[in-house]
Amino acid sequence: MYLFHSCCLDSFRYIYVTRNPYDCCVSYFHHIRDSPVYRYTDATFDDFLDVFIEGLVSCGDYFDHLLSWYEHRADDNVLLLTYEDLKEDTRGAVIKIADFLGNQYAQELRKRRLPPGKGYRHGQRFKYEQVLQQWHQIYHTKLVVIAP
């Protein structure tokens, strides 16, 4: 399990969301290809797929990371979910998370109807450039340029 020491494992709750490896790879490819930070504009998906499978991407080996959490799937303080299940039944997944966090949350959620996502309509695409522009407008004074 990345980032955590074994002494802390029992005192925290973890919600681990995994995604179909191929979909994760495709999404990550588009993320780095569309971001000027990575300078990965000329590579093909086939090139990236090889790098992804070998675990040589900037975030590390997807499969090692997944397996490190999968070993803990039965632990009382670990909830393993899939991205696909979250999209398929968002309300059910939110209630499952609430049950995991504590019964008082789940009871309250079961009483009321969950509102739809703010500003999201089914089928609407995520506008990466707009979000980046908004982020830059908000945080540009806090950015620090680090020389290579």
Secondary structure, DSSP 8 states (H G I E B T S, - for coil): -TT--GGGGGGS-EEEEE--HHHHHHHHHHHHHH-TTT--SS--HHHHHHHHHTT-STT--HHHHHHHHHTTTTSTTEEEEEHHHHHH-HHHHHHHHHHHH-HHHHHHHHHS-----TT--TT----HHHHHHHHHHHHGGG------
